[in-house]
Amino acid sequence: MKIAIASDHGGNNLRKEIKGLLDAKGYEYTDFGPKEDGSVDYPDFAMPVAEGVASGEFDKGILICGTGIGMSIAANKVKGVRCALVHDTFSAKATRCHNDSNVIAMGERVIGAGLALDIVDIWLATDFEGGRHERRVSKITEIEAKN
């Protein structure tokens, strides 16, 4: 599995924690930054992750900002991306099982590192259930195709 990860300045610390988890678990990933701690614009970092996942270059993407909201909104503008804003483990599992999310967004100012690591671990390990959920995800894809 190839993972793309990025944050803005509000998510730098949590991004570094998550990279440690990815390293420990042996996941292949590309870090799209930012490389410095100064203020940056979250769409500039959400786009390479979202576009990389949408193109198939990456299997999944992880985005972190202060709340996760801006990153998730930006990522969901890319056709083929199903970015879920998640701050609990139940939603992390559900969004993979039911929505086949391919990008996750979290807020460093909303949750602590321990919970975020659990969320990422669960999200990456959970498979899409398909079945009735496949029909629903297909409807989302059809809506995207019209726009």
C-alpha positions as CSV (number, residue, x, y, z in Angstrom):
1,M,0.0,0.0,0.0
2,K,1.3,3.4,-1.0
3,I,0.2,6.3,1.2
4,A,0.4,10.1,0.6
5,I,0.5,12.4,3.6
6,A,0.5,16.1,4.1
7,S,-0.5,18.8,6.6
8,D,-0.6,22.5,6.9
9,H,1.2,24.4,9.7
10,G,-1.7,23.5,12.1
11,G,-1.1,19.8,11.6
12,N,2.7,19.5,11.4
13,N,3.2,17.9,14.8
14,L,0.5,15.3,14.3
15,R,1.8,14.5,10.8
16,K,5.2,13.7,12.3
17,E,3.6,11.4,14.8
18,I,1.7,9.6,12.1
19,K,4.8,9.2,10.0
20,G,6.4,7.4,13.0
21,L,3.5,5.0,13.0
22,L,3.7,4.4,9.2
23,D,7.5,3.8,9.6
24,A,6.9,1.4,12.5
25,K,4.2,-0.5,10.5
26,G,6.4,-0.7,7.4
27,Y,4.0,1.4,5.1
28,E,5.5,3.0,2.0
29,Y,4.6,6.7,2.0
30,T,5.4,10.1,0.5
31,D,5.3,13.2,2.7
32,F,4.1,16.2,0.8
33,G,5.0,18.6,3.6
34,P,5.2,21.3,4.6
35,K,8.9,21.1,5.3
36,E,8.9,24.2,7.5
37,D,6.7,25.4,10.4
38,G,5.6,28.7,9.0
39,S,2.0,29.5,8.0
40,V,0.9,27.8,4.7
41,D,-2.3,27.4,2.8
42,Y,-4.0,24.0,3.3
43,P,-5.2,23.7,-0.3
44,D,-1.6,23.7,-1.5
45,F,-0.9,20.6,0.5
46,A,-4.3,18.8,0.2
47,M,-4.2,18.9,-3.6
48,P,-1.0,16.8,-4.3
49,V,-2.3,14.1,-1.9
50,A,-5.9,14.1,-3.4
51,E,-4.6,14.2,-7.0
52,G,-2.1,11.4,-6.2
53,V,-4.8,9.2,-4.8
54,A,-7.3,10.0,-7.6
55,S,-4.7,9.2,-10.2
56,G,-3.9,5.8,-8.6
57,E,-0.3,6.8,-7.8
58,F,-1.2,6.3,-4.1
59,D,-3.7,3.9,-2.6
60,K,-4.7,6.2,0.3
61,G,-4.1,9.7,1.6
62,I,-3.8,11.2,5.1
63,L,-4.4,15.0,5.6
64,I,-4.0,17.0,8.8
65,C,-4.7,20.6,9.6
66,G,-5.9,22.4,12.7
67,T,-9.5,21.0,12.5
68,G,-9.3,18.7,9.5
69,I,-12.2,20.6,7.9
70,G,-10.3,22.7,5.4
71,M,-8.2,19.8,4.2
72,S,-11.3,17.6,3.8
73,I,-13.2,20.2,1.8
74,A,-10.2,20.8,-0.5
75,A,-9.5,17.1,-1.0
76,N,-13.1,16.4,-1.9
77,K,-13.0,18.8,-4.8
78,V,-10.9,16.3,-6.7
79,K,-12.9,13.8,-8.7
80,G,-12.5,10.3,-7.4
81,V,-11.6,11.3,-3.8
82,R,-13.7,10.3,-0.9
83,C,-12.1,12.1,2.0
84,A,-13.6,11.5,5.4
85,L,-13.1,13.9,8.3
86,V,-12.6,11.6,11.3
87,H,-12.0,12.2,15.0
88,D,-13.0,8.8,16.5
89,T,-12.2,5.1,15.9
90,F,-15.8,4.1,15.1
91,S,-16.0,6.6,12.2
92,A,-12.6,5.5,11.0
93,K,-13.7,2.0,10.6
94,A,-17.2,2.9,9.3
95,T,-15.9,5.2,6.6
96,R,-13.7,2.4,5.2
97,C,-16.4,-0.3,5.5
98,H,-19.3,1.7,4.2
99,N,-17.9,4.6,2.2
100,D,-14.7,3.2,0.8
101,S,-12.9,6.4,1.8
102,N,-9.6,6.8,0.2
103,V,-8.4,9.9,2.1
104,I,-8.8,10.7,5.7
105,A,-8.6,14.1,7.3
106,M,-8.0,14.9,11.0
107,G,-7.5,18.0,13.2
108,E,-4.4,18.3,15.4
109,R,-6.3,20.9,17.5
110,V,-9.2,18.5,17.9
111,I,-7.7,15.2,18.9
112,G,-4.5,14.1,20.6
113,A,-1.7,12.0,19.0
114,G,-2.7,8.7,20.7
115,L,-6.2,8.8,19.3
116,A,-5.0,9.9,15.9
117,L,-2.6,7.0,15.7
118,D,-5.4,4.6,16.6
119,I,-7.6,6.1,14.0
120,V,-4.9,5.8,11.3
121,D,-4.1,2.3,12.3
122,I,-7.8,1.2,12.1
123,W,-8.5,3.1,8.9
124,L,-5.5,1.6,7.1
125,A,-6.3,-2.0,8.3
126,T,-10.1,-1.9,7.4
127,D,-11.4,-3.2,4.1
128,F,-14.4,-1.9,2.2
129,E,-17.3,-4.3,2.7
130,G,-18.9,-3.8,-0.7
131,G,-22.4,-5.3,-1.1
132,R,-25.1,-2.7,-0.5
133,H,-22.4,-0.2,0.2
134,E,-20.9,-0.6,-3.3
135,R,-24.2,0.5,-4.8
136,R,-24.2,3.7,-2.7
137,V,-20.6,4.5,-3.5
138,S,-21.3,4.0,-7.2
139,K,-24.1,6.6,-6.9
140,I,-21.6,9.1,-5.6
141,T,-19.3,8.3,-8.5
142,E,-22.3,8.9,-10.9
143,I,-23.0,12.3,-9.3
144,E,-19.3,13.2,-9.8
145,A,-19.4,12.2,-13.4
146,K,-22.3,14.7,-14.0
147,N,-20.4,17.6,-12.6
